[in-house]
Amino acid sequence: MSRSSTETCWTCRVRKKKCDRKRPTCSACHSLDITCYNGNNRPSWVDNDLERDQFADRIKAQIKEKAECRREKSYVKVLPLGRVRKPKTDSAVAGRPSTKTQSRQNIQAQEGALMELSCYGCSKNGFSPPESGRPESHSDNAALLGISNDIDTDLEITFLDYAFPFLFPFYRPSIFKGGRGWLLATLRKSMPLFHTAMGFSTYFFILVMTDIANGEHEVCKGLVEGKLISHVDTAIKAMRQGIEDLAACGELASTEEKAHLMEGVVQLLVFETNISATNEWGIHLNAAVSLFKEIFEQNDPQDGSRMDLDSVLAKMQKTGWAAVSSSHRIFNPAQGAFMFYVAVIIFADIISATILGDAPMLREYHSLLINDGCRPGDSRRLLLDLEDSVGCQSWILLLIADIASLVEGKRQGRVSRDDLLVEGNRIAEKLQNGIKSLKDHPGKPVASIGSFQAYSNPEALLEAIDSTSYSLVWAHATVLYLFVTTSGWQEQHEIIQENVSSAIQILDKISSPAILRSLAWPFCVVGCLASTDQEETFRIIASRMGNLSAFGTLLEALRIMGQVWSTRGERDVENWDFTYCFRILSSIPLLI
């Protein structure tokens, strides 16, 4: 027998593929994550046509299954957990599953083994996992956490009570608007939303555990990280199945079915931007925008006009729900969820436009859906206040959208210099009046979870500043965004220095990690134009995130600022703008 036939693995021979003969696993088998049969001992099935065909079928099935697993793992790549606090440790010691090399079966096997364990404090107290038959005991360290078979229930409550409020600290709808009750209802009804929410919860849980456990609980962390991978995989599979089902239904799909799918995609977008290391957020945003347009581009059944928020919500009305009373409107869970996710996708679309140098994809819908502050008495049409969901008043975000459209027109040569100045002056006047109004009419202090200790021992903490101050940070950042767009990059200009200093004064009073995370975009805009002696202030502010800096894009914003600071004196002042800043890293984060 030739040297080639002797050393080529039996798997490649059956598949009739070229083999590089590497041992213990050839490159072809390794890349497909399938079993590599090699060696000089000739398998019995090689000379039996029936057994050889059966073996070939098993290999094909294995390749198909592994291919699906690989696609799902590459679709959402989760960052190494606890990456900010410590350098990487030996995965064998940490009990951490590898998303690159470990198959779904191995992850499930690990979960099954870990589910039998209770937390023993692991490294610090010198405990080892219990042996078979050994009675369960509990560590007498009060800070240590127990892991039980009810972990999914625990994580669901963690999402509702902690993870979601951390992601959206300003979202506190009144009981007449349904409160946040829709969260529980949609988690129970929508598989993509449930599993993505559980992914958030597990990641959040590990970050908090890392802070309070001080190197302990590696077994618990291994279990929860395995749950994270499992939930993300299931969420993506459910999302794909939902898209296939929607395509199969065609025009028969109801508005509520489309809305549920859009909400799942938006949730995955939020997951991607807060936890993932990839640039795949654009895929999720485009998919969500497509579903959004499919919902709103239906014709109103009453007059044939384009659907507004009232028209869409009417299609979700349930029997027994009184939508309107003399003093307020009451929304069912499907309607409450839809309004929230519409606000989030509009917000994400606007910020994405500033990152990519494009006009917002949903700009034409803004007047139909958003209260710009100029129509407070218009009770005939339901409009969204974006501040209720993301903490920034709507008029500011609408002006950011206008500036982003100017940036695109300027870049494409569609906006002349004169038009740029005229539109810039209009926006600048609105900003000036709006900033004065914000300073003259401060809001109430915002109750929020302010520290890691509060997550392990929950208590409501009041920020030292009022709610409108967060919008004021956004407004000062918008002034800077506009100035650079119309007048170029001038760090020493009086308008630049004044607005940077004003924003820093507010940012320096914020201690809540949740609120700091929500200010990633204005934090980055203001920081990029900071002077040399102001740089350290931004580092100190970012450090208040603690381990929760791994959750969100504030650290990415700080990295962008660092790169911009390092290029002082080297930039083309006239042509440099924030689009270059946002894209200065190898990855392009969506700062939401």
C-alpha positions as CSV (number, residue, x, y, z in Angstrom):
1,M,0.0,0.0,0.0
2,S,1.3,3.5,-0.8
3,R,2.5,5.9,1.9
4,S,-0.5,8.2,1.1
5,S,-3.1,5.4,1.5
6,T,-1.4,4.3,4.8
7,E,-1.4,7.7,6.4
8,T,-4.5,9.3,5.1
9,C,-7.2,9.2,7.8
10,W,-10.1,6.8,7.2
11,T,-12.6,9.6,7.6
12,C,-11.2,11.5,4.6
13,R,-11.0,8.3,2.6
14,V,-14.7,7.6,3.0
15,R,-15.5,11.3,2.3
16,K,-13.0,11.2,-0.7
17,K,-11.3,14.3,0.5
18,K,-7.7,15.3,0.6
19,C,-6.1,14.7,4.0
20,D,-3.0,16.5,5.3
21,R,-2.3,13.5,7.6
22,K,-1.8,15.6,10.8
23,R,-2.1,13.7,14.0
24,P,-4.0,13.1,16.2
25,T,-6.6,15.0,14.1
26,C,-6.1,16.0,10.5
27,S,-7.0,19.6,9.5
28,A,-10.1,18.7,7.5
29,C,-11.7,16.8,10.4
30,H,-10.6,19.4,12.9
31,S,-12.1,22.3,10.9
32,L,-15.4,20.4,10.7
33,D,-15.2,19.2,14.3
34,I,-15.8,15.6,13.4
35,T,-14.1,12.4,14.5
36,C,-10.8,11.7,12.7
37,Y,-10.3,7.9,12.3
38,N,-6.7,7.2,11.7
39,G,-4.0,4.6,12.3
40,N,-2.8,1.5,10.5
41,N,-5.5,-0.7,11.9
42,R,-8.0,-1.1,9.1
43,P,-11.6,-0.7,10.4
44,S,-13.9,-3.6,9.7
45,W,-16.5,-1.4,7.9
46,V,-13.9,-0.4,5.2
47,D,-14.4,-3.7,3.3
48,N,-18.1,-3.9,3.8
49,D,-20.1,-1.8,1.4
50,L,-23.2,-1.5,3.6
51,E,-21.3,-0.7,6.7
52,R,-19.2,1.8,4.8
53,D,-22.3,3.6,3.4
54,Q,-23.8,3.7,6.9
55,F,-20.6,5.2,8.3
56,A,-20.5,7.8,5.5
57,D,-24.1,8.8,6.3
58,R,-23.2,9.2,10.0
59,I,-20.3,11.4,9.0
60,K,-22.6,13.6,6.8
61,A,-25.1,13.9,9.6
62,Q,-22.3,14.9,12.0
63,I,-20.9,17.5,9.6
64,K,-24.4,19.0,9.2
65,E,-25.0,19.2,12.9
66,K,-21.6,20.7,13.6
67,A,-22.0,23.2,10.8
68,E,-25.2,24.5,12.4
69,C,-23.4,24.8,15.7
70,R,-20.5,26.7,14.1
71,R,-22.8,29.1,12.3
72,E,-24.6,29.9,15.5
73,K,-21.5,30.4,17.5
74,S,-20.0,32.7,14.9
75,Y,-23.3,34.7,14.7
76,V,-23.0,35.9,18.3
77,K,-19.5,35.7,19.8
78,V,-19.6,36.4,23.5
79,L,-16.7,38.2,25.1
80,P,-14.6,36.4,27.7
81,L,-16.5,36.9,31.0
82,G,-14.8,38.9,33.7
83,R,-12.4,40.2,31.1
84,V,-11.9,43.7,32.6
85,R,-11.0,42.6,36.1
86,K,-8.3,39.9,35.7
87,P,-6.1,38.4,33.0
88,K,-7.1,35.1,31.5
89,T,-6.7,32.1,33.7
90,D,-6.2,28.5,32.8
91,S,-9.6,27.3,31.5
92,A,-9.1,24.0,33.1
93,V,-8.8,25.6,36.5
94,A,-11.7,28.0,35.9
95,G,-14.0,25.3,34.6
96,R,-14.8,27.6,31.6
97,P,-16.1,26.1,28.4
98,S,-14.5,27.1,25.2
99,T,-16.9,28.4,22.6
100,K,-14.4,27.7,19.8
101,T,-13.6,24.0,20.4
102,Q,-16.3,22.6,22.6
103,S,-19.4,21.1,21.0
104,R,-22.9,21.6,22.2
105,Q,-23.0,18.1,23.5
106,N,-19.9,18.7,25.7
107,I,-21.4,21.9,27.0
108,Q,-24.6,20.1,27.9
109,A,-22.7,17.3,29.5
110,Q,-20.8,19.9,31.6
111,E,-24.0,21.6,32.6
112,G,-25.5,18.2,33.6
113,A,-22.5,17.5,35.8
114,L,-22.4,20.9,37.3
115,M,-26.1,20.9,38.1
116,E,-25.4,18.3,40.7
117,L,-23.0,20.6,42.6
118,S,-23.6,23.1,45.2
119,C,-21.3,26.0,45.7
120,Y,-18.4,25.2,48.0
121,G,-16.4,28.4,47.8
122,C,-14.0,26.7,45.5
123,S,-10.4,28.1,45.5
124,K,-10.2,30.3,48.6
125,N,-11.7,27.9,51.1
126,G,-10.1,24.9,49.6
127,F,-13.3,23.0,49.0
128,S,-13.6,20.5,46.1
129,P,-16.8,19.3,44.4
130,P,-18.7,16.7,46.4
131,E,-18.0,13.1,45.8
132,S,-20.8,10.7,44.9
133,G,-22.8,9.9,48.0
134,R,-21.3,12.7,50.0
135,P,-24.0,14.7,51.9
136,E,-24.5,18.2,50.6
137,S,-23.2,21.0,52.8
138,H,-23.1,24.7,52.6
139,S,-20.2,27.1,53.0
140,D,-20.4,29.2,56.1
141,N,-19.2,32.2,54.1
142,A,-22.3,34.4,53.9
143,A,-21.1,36.1,50.7
144,L,-21.0,32.8,48.7
145,L,-23.8,32.0,46.3
146,G,-25.8,28.8,46.0
147,I,-26.6,27.2,42.6
148,S,-29.6,25.0,42.4
149,N,-31.7,23.2,39.8
150,D,-34.0,26.2,39.7
151,I,-31.3,28.4,38.1
152,D,-33.5,29.3,35.1
153,T,-36.2,30.7,37.5
154,D,-33.5,32.6,39.5
155,L,-32.1,34.1,36.3
156,E,-35.5,35.1,35.1
157,I,-36.1,37.1,38.3
158,T,-32.5,38.5,38.1
159,F,-33.3,39.8,34.6
160,L,-36.6,41.4,35.7
161,D,-35.2,42.9,38.9
162,Y,-31.6,43.8,38.0
163,A,-30.4,43.2,34.5
164,F,-33.2,45.0,32.6
165,P,-33.2,48.0,35.0
166,F,-29.5,48.2,34.5
167,L,-29.9,48.2,30.7
168,F,-32.7,50.8,30.8
169,P,-32.5,52.7,34.1
170,F,-34.9,55.4,32.9
171,Y,-37.7,53.1,31.9
172,R,-40.4,53.4,34.6
173,P,-43.8,53.4,32.9
174,S,-46.8,54.2,35.0
175,I,-49.3,51.5,36.0
176,F,-51.8,53.0,33.5
177,K,-49.3,52.4,30.7
178,G,-49.0,48.8,31.8
179,G,-45.9,49.3,33.9
180,R,-43.2,46.7,33.1
181,G,-45.6,43.8,33.4
182,W,-45.3,43.2,29.7
183,L,-41.7,42.0,30.3
184,L,-42.9,38.9,32.2
185,A,-45.7,38.3,29.7
186,T,-43.4,38.5,26.6
187,L,-40.7,36.3,28.3
188,R,-43.3,33.6,28.8
189,K,-44.6,34.0,25.2
190,S,-41.6,34.7,23.0
191,M,-38.8,32.1,22.9
192,P,-36.2,34.5,21.3
193,L,-36.9,37.2,23.9
194,F,-36.8,34.7,26.8
195,H,-33.5,33.1,25.8
196,T,-31.8,36.4,25.0
197,A,-33.0,37.8,28.3
198,M,-31.6,34.8,30.1
199,G,-28.3,35.5,28.3
200,F,-28.3,39.0,29.7
201,S,-29.1,37.7,33.1
202,T,-26.4,35.1,33.2
203,Y,-23.8,37.6,32.0
204,F,-24.9,40.2,34.5
205,F,-24.9,37.6,37.3
206,I,-21.4,36.5,36.6
207,L,-20.1,40.1,36.5
208,V,-21.6,40.8,39.9
209,M,-20.4,37.4,41.3
210,T,-16.9,38.2,40.1
211,D,-16.9,41.4,42.2
212,I,-18.2,39.8,45.4
213,A,-16.7,36.4,45.2
214,N,-13.1,37.5,45.1
215,G,-11.7,34.6,43.1
216,E,-14.1,32.0,44.5
217,H,-17.2,30.3,42.9
218,E,-15.4,29.1,39.8
219,V,-17.7,26.0,39.6
220,C,-20.7,28.3,39.8
221,K,-19.3,30.6,37.2
222,G,-18.7,27.6,34.9
223,L,-22.3,26.5,35.2
224,V,-23.7,30.0,34.6
225,E,-21.4,30.6,31.6
226,G,-22.5,27.3,30.1
227,K,-26.1,28.5,30.5
228,L,-25.1,31.7,28.7
229,I,-23.9,29.9,25.7
230,S,-26.9,27.6,25.7
231,H,-29.4,30.4,25.9
232,V,-27.8,32.5,23.1
233,D,-27.7,29.4,20.8
234,T,-31.4,28.7,21.5
235,A,-32.3,32.4,21.0
236,I,-30.7,32.5,17.6
237,K,-32.3,29.2,16.5
238,A,-35.7,30.5,17.6
239,M,-35.1,33.8,15.8
240,R,-34.3,32.0,12.6
241,Q,-37.3,29.7,12.9
242,G,-39.5,32.8,13.5
243,I,-38.2,34.4,10.3
244,E,-38.8,31.2,8.3
245,D,-42.3,30.9,9.8
246,L,-43.1,34.6,9.0
247,A,-41.9,34.1,5.4
248,A,-44.0,31.0,5.0
249,C,-47.1,32.9,6.3
250,G,-46.5,35.8,3.9
251,E,-49.4,38.3,4.1
252,L,-51.3,36.1,6.5
253,A,-48.9,36.9,9.3
254,S,-50.5,39.2,11.9
255,T,-49.1,42.5,13.0
256,E,-48.6,41.0,16.5
257,E,-46.6,38.1,15.1
258,K,-44.3,40.6,13.1
259,A,-44.0,42.7,16.2
260,H,-42.9,39.8,18.4
261,L,-40.2,38.9,15.9
262,M,-39.0,42.5,15.6
263,E,-38.9,42.8,19.4
264,G,-36.7,39.6,19.5
265,V,-34.3,41.0,16.9
266,V,-34.0,44.3,18.8
267,Q,-33.3,42.4,22.0
268,L,-30.6,40.5,20.2
269,L,-29.2,43.8,18.9
270,V,-29.1,45.1,22.5
271,F,-27.4,41.9,23.5
272,E,-24.9,42.2,20.7
273,T,-23.9,45.8,21.5
274,N,-23.6,45.2,25.2
275,I,-21.9,41.8,25.4
276,S,-20.4,40.8,22.0
277,A,-17.0,41.6,20.5
278,T,-18.1,41.5,16.9
279,N,-19.4,44.1,14.4
280,E,-22.5,42.0,13.7
281,W,-24.8,44.6,15.3
282,G,-25.4,46.0,11.8
283,I,-27.1,42.7,10.8
284,H,-29.5,42.8,13.7
285,L,-30.3,46.5,13.2
286,N,-31.0,46.1,9.5
287,A,-33.2,43.1,10.2
288,A,-35.1,45.0,12.9
289,V,-35.5,48.0,10.6
290,S,-36.9,45.8,7.8
291,L,-39.5,44.3,10.2
292,F,-40.3,47.8,11.5
293,K,-41.0,49.0,8.0
294,E,-43.1,46.0,7.1
295,I,-45.3,46.7,10.1
296,F,-45.7,50.5,9.5
297,E,-45.9,50.4,5.7
298,Q,-49.2,48.6,5.8
299,N,-52.1,50.8,4.8
300,D,-54.4,52.1,7.5
301,P,-57.7,50.1,7.0
302,Q,-59.8,53.2,7.8
303,D,-58.5,55.8,5.3
304,G,-55.7,54.0,3.4
305,S,-53.0,56.3,4.8
306,R,-49.6,55.2,6.3
307,M,-50.0,53.5,9.7
308,D,-49.1,55.5,12.8
309,L,-48.6,54.2,16.3
310,D,-52.3,54.3,17.1
311,S,-53.1,52.3,14.0
312,V,-50.6,49.6,14.8
313,L,-51.6,49.3,18.4
314,A,-55.2,49.0,17.4
315,K,-54.3,45.8,15.6
316,M,-53.0,44.5,18.9
317,Q,-56.1,45.3,20.9
318,K,-57.4,42.5,23.1
319,T,-61.0,41.8,24.0
320,G,-61.7,43.1,27.4
321,W,-59.1,45.8,27.4
322,A,-60.5,49.4,27.5
323,A,-57.8,51.2,25.5
324,V,-59.0,54.8,26.3
325,S,-60.7,56.4,29.3
326,S,-61.5,60.0,30.1
327,S,-58.1,60.6,31.7
328,H,-55.6,58.0,30.4
329,R,-54.9,55.1,28.1
330,I,-54.3,51.6,29.3
331,F,-52.1,49.3,27.2
332,N,-52.0,45.5,27.1
333,P,-48.7,43.6,27.4
334,A,-48.3,43.3,23.6
335,Q,-48.8,47.0,23.1
336,G,-46.5,48.0,26.0
337,A,-43.7,45.8,24.6
338,F,-44.2,47.2,21.1
339,M,-44.0,50.8,22.2
340,F,-40.8,50.2,24.2
341,Y,-39.0,48.3,21.4
342,V,-40.0,50.9,18.8
343,A,-38.4,53.6,21.0
344,V,-35.2,51.5,21.3
345,I,-34.9,50.8,17.6
346,I,-35.4,54.5,16.7
347,F,-32.7,55.4,19.2
348,A,-30.3,52.7,17.9
349,D,-30.9,53.8,14.4
350,I,-30.1,57.4,15.1
351,I,-26.9,56.5,17.0
352,S,-25.9,54.1,14.2
353,A,-26.2,56.9,11.7
354,T,-23.7,59.0,13.6
355,I,-21.3,56.0,13.8
356,L,-21.5,55.1,10.1
357,G,-21.9,58.6,8.6
358,D,-25.3,57.9,7.2
359,A,-28.8,59.4,7.6
360,P,-31.0,57.4,9.9
361,M,-32.9,54.7,8.1
362,L,-36.1,55.5,10.0
363,R,-36.0,59.3,9.7
364,E,-39.2,59.5,7.7
365,Y,-41.1,57.9,10.6
366,H,-39.9,60.4,13.2
367,S,-42.8,62.9,12.8
368,L,-45.3,60.0,12.9
369,L,-44.0,58.4,16.1
370,I,-41.9,60.9,18.2
371,N,-43.0,63.7,20.4
372,D,-40.6,66.5,19.5
373,G,-41.8,68.8,22.3
374,C,-43.6,71.1,19.9
375,R,-46.9,69.3,20.0
376,P,-47.6,68.7,23.7
377,G,-51.3,69.4,23.4
378,D,-51.9,67.1,20.5
379,S,-53.9,64.3,22.2
380,R,-55.4,62.9,19.0
381,R,-52.2,61.1,18.1
382,L,-50.1,58.9,20.4
383,L,-46.4,59.9,20.2
384,L,-43.4,58.4,22.0
385,D,-41.2,60.3,24.5
386,L,-37.8,58.7,24.0
387,E,-36.6,60.1,27.3
388,D,-38.9,57.6,29.0
389,S,-36.9,54.7,27.5
390,V,-33.4,55.9,27.0
391,G,-33.0,59.0,29.2
392,C,-32.5,61.6,26.5
393,Q,-35.3,64.0,25.6
394,S,-36.7,63.4,22.1
395,W,-36.0,66.8,20.6
396,I,-32.2,66.3,21.2
397,L,-32.2,62.9,19.5
398,L,-34.2,64.3,16.6
399,L,-31.6,67.1,16.2
400,I,-28.8,64.5,16.2
401,A,-30.7,62.7,13.4
402,D,-30.8,66.0,11.5
403,I,-27.0,66.5,11.9
404,A,-26.3,62.9,10.9
405,S,-28.3,63.6,7.7
406,L,-26.1,66.7,7.1
407,V,-23.0,64.7,7.6
408,E,-24.2,62.2,4.9
409,G,-25.2,65.0,2.5
410,K,-21.8,66.8,3.1
411,R,-19.9,63.6,2.4
412,Q,-21.8,62.8,-0.8
413,G,-21.6,66.4,-2.0
414,R,-25.4,66.9,-1.9
415,V,-25.3,69.7,0.7
416,S,-23.6,73.0,-0.3
417,R,-21.6,75.1,2.1
418,D,-24.3,77.7,2.3
419,D,-27.0,75.1,2.9
420,L,-24.8,73.5,5.6
421,L,-24.5,76.9,7.4
422,V,-28.2,77.7,7.1
423,E,-29.3,74.3,8.5
424,G,-26.5,74.4,11.1
425,N,-27.8,77.8,12.4
426,R,-31.3,76.4,12.6
427,I,-30.2,73.5,14.7
428,A,-27.8,75.6,16.8
429,E,-30.7,78.0,17.7
430,K,-32.9,75.0,18.8
431,L,-30.0,73.6,20.9
432,Q,-29.4,77.0,22.6
433,N,-33.0,77.4,23.5
434,G,-33.3,73.8,24.6
435,I,-30.2,74.0,26.9
436,K,-31.6,77.2,28.5
437,S,-34.9,75.5,29.1
438,L,-33.2,72.4,30.7
439,K,-31.2,74.6,33.0
440,D,-34.3,76.6,34.0
441,H,-36.5,73.6,34.7
442,P,-34.5,70.8,36.4
443,G,-36.3,67.5,37.0
444,K,-36.4,65.2,40.0
445,P,-33.5,63.1,41.3
446,V,-33.3,59.7,39.7
447,A,-33.5,56.6,42.0
448,S,-31.0,54.0,40.7
449,I,-28.8,51.2,41.7
450,G,-25.5,52.9,42.2
451,S,-22.9,50.4,43.2
452,F,-21.9,46.8,43.1
453,Q,-22.7,46.5,46.8
454,A,-26.3,47.5,45.9
455,Y,-26.6,44.5,43.6
456,S,-25.6,42.1,46.4
457,N,-27.6,44.0,49.0
458,P,-30.3,45.9,46.9
459,E,-31.3,49.4,48.0
460,A,-32.4,52.4,46.0
461,L,-29.8,55.1,45.8
462,L,-30.4,58.7,44.7
463,E,-28.1,60.3,42.2
464,A,-26.9,63.8,43.3
465,I,-28.2,65.3,40.1
466,D,-31.7,65.6,38.6
467,S,-33.1,63.7,35.6
468,T,-32.9,66.6,33.1
469,S,-29.1,66.8,33.7
470,Y,-28.6,63.6,31.7
471,S,-30.4,65.2,28.7
472,L,-28.2,68.2,29.3
473,V,-25.1,66.0,28.8
474,W,-26.7,64.8,25.5
475,A,-27.4,68.4,24.5
476,H,-23.8,69.6,25.1
477,A,-22.5,66.6,23.1
478,T,-24.9,67.5,20.3
479,V,-23.6,71.1,20.2
480,L,-20.1,69.6,19.7
481,Y,-21.3,67.2,17.1
482,L,-22.9,70.1,15.2
483,F,-19.9,72.4,15.5
484,V,-17.5,69.8,14.1
485,T,-19.9,69.1,11.3
486,T,-20.2,72.7,10.2
487,S,-16.9,74.3,11.3
488,G,-14.3,71.5,11.5
489,W,-12.3,70.0,14.3
490,Q,-11.2,73.0,16.5
491,E,-10.4,71.8,20.0
492,Q,-9.4,75.3,21.2
493,H,-12.5,77.1,20.1
494,E,-14.5,78.8,22.8
495,I,-17.7,76.9,22.0
496,I,-15.9,73.6,22.1
497,Q,-14.2,74.3,25.5
498,E,-17.4,75.7,27.1
499,N,-19.5,72.7,26.2
500,V,-16.9,70.1,27.1
501,S,-16.4,71.7,30.5
502,S,-20.2,71.9,31.1
503,A,-20.6,68.3,30.2
504,I,-17.7,67.2,32.4
505,Q,-19.2,69.0,35.4
506,I,-22.3,66.8,35.1
507,L,-20.6,63.6,34.2
508,D,-18.3,63.9,37.2
509,K,-21.3,63.8,39.6
510,I,-22.6,60.5,38.2
511,S,-21.8,57.4,40.2
512,S,-24.4,54.9,38.9
513,P,-22.9,52.3,36.5
514,A,-26.3,51.9,34.8
515,I,-26.6,55.6,34.0
516,L,-22.9,55.9,32.9
517,R,-23.5,53.0,30.5
518,S,-26.5,54.7,29.0
519,L,-24.3,57.9,28.3
520,A,-21.7,56.1,26.1
521,W,-22.4,58.3,23.0
522,P,-22.2,61.7,24.6
523,F,-19.4,60.5,26.9
524,C,-17.4,59.6,23.7
525,V,-18.3,62.8,21.8
526,V,-17.3,65.1,24.7
527,G,-14.2,63.1,25.5
528,C,-12.8,63.2,22.0
529,L,-12.6,67.0,22.2
530,A,-11.3,67.1,25.8
531,S,-8.0,68.9,26.5
532,T,-4.9,67.1,27.7
533,D,-5.5,68.1,31.4
534,Q,-9.1,66.7,31.2
535,E,-8.2,63.2,30.0
536,E,-7.7,61.8,33.5
537,T,-11.1,63.0,34.5
538,F,-12.7,60.8,31.8
539,R,-10.6,57.8,33.0
540,I,-11.8,58.3,36.5
541,I,-15.4,58.6,35.4
542,A,-15.2,55.4,33.4
543,S,-13.6,53.5,36.3
544,R,-16.8,53.9,38.3
545,M,-18.3,51.2,36.2
546,G,-16.3,48.6,38.1
547,N,-16.7,45.1,36.7
548,L,-19.8,46.2,35.0
549,S,-17.6,48.0,32.5
550,A,-17.7,44.6,30.7
551,F,-21.4,45.3,30.2
552,G,-22.0,48.0,27.6
553,T,-19.8,50.2,25.3
554,L,-18.4,52.8,27.8
555,L,-15.0,51.2,27.7
556,E,-15.1,51.1,23.9
557,A,-15.9,54.8,24.0
558,L,-12.9,55.4,26.3
559,R,-10.7,53.4,23.9
560,I,-11.9,55.6,21.0
561,M,-11.1,58.7,23.0
562,G,-7.6,57.4,23.8
563,Q,-6.8,56.8,20.1
564,V,-8.1,60.3,19.2
565,W,-6.0,61.8,22.0
566,S,-2.9,60.1,20.7
567,T,-3.3,61.7,17.3
568,R,-3.4,65.4,18.5
569,G,-1.6,67.6,16.0
570,E,-1.7,65.0,13.2
571,R,-5.3,65.4,11.9
572,D,-6.7,67.3,9.0
573,V,-8.7,69.8,11.0
574,E,-11.0,70.8,8.2
575,N,-12.0,67.3,7.1
576,W,-11.7,65.3,10.4
577,D,-15.1,64.6,12.0
578,F,-16.8,62.2,14.4
579,T,-17.3,59.6,11.8
580,Y,-13.5,59.1,11.7
581,C,-13.4,59.0,15.5
582,F,-16.1,56.4,15.9
583,R,-14.3,54.2,13.3
584,I,-10.8,54.7,14.6
585,L,-10.6,51.2,16.2
586,S,-10.5,47.9,14.4
587,S,-14.0,47.3,15.5
588,I,-16.9,49.7,15.2
589,P,-19.0,49.8,18.4
590,L,-22.6,50.9,18.5
591,L,-22.6,53.3,21.4
592,I,-26.0,52.7,23.0
